Amino acid sequence: MNHPSVSIVIPAYNESTRIRPLLSELTDSDLEFIFVCDGTDDTADIIQDYKKIHPDLSIRCLTFPHRLGKGGGVRAGFTVASGPLVGFMDADNSTKVSELVRLSRRIGDHDGVIGSRHLPGQVLQRKQPLFRRIQSRIFNGLIRLLFGLPFYDTQCGAKIFKKQALDAVLPHLRSTGFEFDVELLWQLSRKGYSLIEVPVIWNDTLDSRLRLSDTLSMLVTLFRIRFHLLS
């Protein structure tokens, strides 16, 4: 397939125990799936084996010998995406491929659409633990204050953008960690691109890699980005 309708980037750091349910959902030959593997387990081998037995699907597996970080992995996938629409999702399958497809159909005249777990109409098939929900709301409040972004959920793993908008901001992105989503949305907003937020169907996997220390690190990095202290 030479011209996919949507390219979906999936950072997959040591995801060998969680990747198979996601792979089983890759059934649409009109989509391009770009996995970015930068871990030490056999995630890339599992993906390559699945690709071999499904030659009708457009699956790419980028491998790196060093850790890129969530943001670094997404950026690496963006650079090779070939669809006019480019999105990313989490490898834990908390938001399914079908949700990315639905978001792509909502983009219309906008330049990007992001999924939200906090808007009316969302469906949470399994909620996050209470502490994680409180942590998420505090983080989002600080982000709204610091960056002036109007969104209720910057961290949901379901986002789709027009490639031309991404190409305009990619050279200006600096973050490589979990805070990547915020910087991306901020840079797009600063350049005047139109972004909308829509509710999604979402399912907590109960084994999130994000820890409180990661959230604190994200805030420090975002503070440095906001005030141009990160080179």
N, C-alpha and C positions, 0 to 999 in steps of 0.2 A: 504494500500500500504506500503510495507516494504522497498523498495529500490527506492526512487525517483531519477530521473536523475539530477535534480537541486533543491537545497533548496534556497528559496528566503526569506530573512528577511526584515520585514517591521516595523520600529518603528512607533508607532501610539499613540502619546501623544495628548489627547483631540481632536480626529479626527472625532467625531460623525457627524459633518455637511459635511464631505468630503469623508468619507470612502465608502459609498454605490456604487459610480461609479466604484471604484477599485474592490470591491467585485463582481460586476456583470461581471467582466472580468476574474474571476478565473474559468476557464473551463477545464484546462488541468489536467487530473488525474495522469499524469506522473511527476508532480511537487509537491514540498512540500512548503507550505506557512506558515511562522512563523511570527505571529504578536506579537509585544511587546507593551503591554499597561501599561503605568505608570502614567496615568492622573486621573482626578476626574470626568469625564463625563461617558456616557454609551457606549463608543466605544467598550469595551470588550463584552458587552451584544449584541450589533449589530452583531459583528463577530460571537459570539457563536450561535446566532439565524440562521445566514446564514449557519454555519457549520451543524446545525441540519437538515436543509432542503436539504443539498447537501452532504450526507454521502459518496458519491463516491470520493469526493475531500479530499486531505490531508491538513487539516488546523489545525494549532496549535495556541493557543492564550495564551501567557504568561502574567500574570498580576503581578504588583508590587505596593505596597502601597506608594512608594516614587518615586520621580522624578529621573530617571536614566540619562537623557540627551540623545541627538541623538546618540552619540558614545557609551554610556553605554547600550542603548537599542540594538544597532547592535551587540555589543559584547555578550550580553545575548543571542541573537538569534543564533549567531555563535556557542556557546557552546553546543547547542542541535541539530544543523543541522545534518542530516543524509545522504545527497547527496554527491557524489564525487565532485560536483561543488556547490559552495555556493556564493550567491550574495545578494545584498540589493538594495532597491529602496525606494522612498519617497511615503508616503501614499496619497499625493495629486494627484497622477496619472499623474504627468507631463511627466514622461517616463513610458510607458505602459508595462504590463507584456510581451507582444509580443516582445518588444525591448530587454528585459532581455533574452528571449529565443534566439533571434537572436544573441546577444552577446555571449551566451554560445556556439553557433555553430562556432564562430570565434576564440575560444581560442586555438584550435589546440595543438601545442607543447609548447605554452606559459603557464605561471602559472596564469595569470590574464589578463582580458580585461576590460577597463574602457570606458564608453561613454563620448563623447565630444560634446559640443554645439559650439565649436570654430574651428573645422576642416572642410576643404572643403568636401562637401557631406552631411553635417548636414541639417536637415529640421526643421526649427523653425516655428511651426504652429501659435504660438503667441509669439512675442519677449518680453523679460523683458523690463521694463521701462528704459529709457536712463541712469538714475542715477545708477540703479542696474547694467547695463552693464559696465559702467565706473568703478564702485566699484569692480566688478568681475575681470576686466582686471588688475586693480592695485593690487588687492590681489594676483592674479596668478603670476604677475611679481615679487612680493616680495617673494612668495613661491619658485619660480624658483631660485631666487638669494640666498635665505637662505638655501634651502635644495638641490639644484642642481638637482631637478627633471625636466625631459624634457617635461612634460605634459602641454597641453594648458588649460585643464579644470579639476582640481582635485575635484571640488565640484559637478559635475553632478550626480544626483541621479540614476545612473545605473552602477553597477559594478558586475563582476563575477570573482571568483577565484577558483583555485583547493583547496580542503579542506586541503590537506597535507601542502600546503604553508601557509594557514591561521593558522593551528595548530602550525606551527613553530614560528610564530611571536606573537600570541595572548598573551602569558605570558609577553611580553615586552611592550605591549601597556599601556599607562597611561591616555590618554585623554578620556573625556566622552562627550564633546560637539560637536559642528558643525565642529571643527577642526580635528575630528577623521579621516576623509578621508586622509588628508595629512600625518598624522603620520603613518597610515596603509601603504600607498604607499611608504613612506620613509623606513620603517622597511623592507618591502619586497624587495625593491631595494638594501638596504644595505646587505641583505643576498644573493644577487645574483639571485633572482627570476626574470623571464622574464615577463614583462608587456607591453601590447600594448594598444594604444588609438585609438578608431574608432568613426566616426561620428554617431549621433543618431537622431531619430525623437523626438522632444521635444516640449512641450506646456506649456507656463507660465500660472500659475493659478491665477495670479494677487493678491493673498493674502498670499504671502510668510511670514513665521514666522521670517525670518532672518532680523535683523535690523542693522544699522550702528554700534551701540554699541556692537552687537554680533560679528561683523567683527573685531572690535578693540580688544575685549576680546580673539578672536581666535588667533590673531597675538601675543598677549602677551603670551598666553599659548604655542603656537608653538615655540616662542623664548626660553621659558624656557625648552621645550622638546629638542630643537636642541642643547642647550648648557648644557644639563643634570642638569637642575635646578629644575626639577619636579620629586618628589619622588613618 
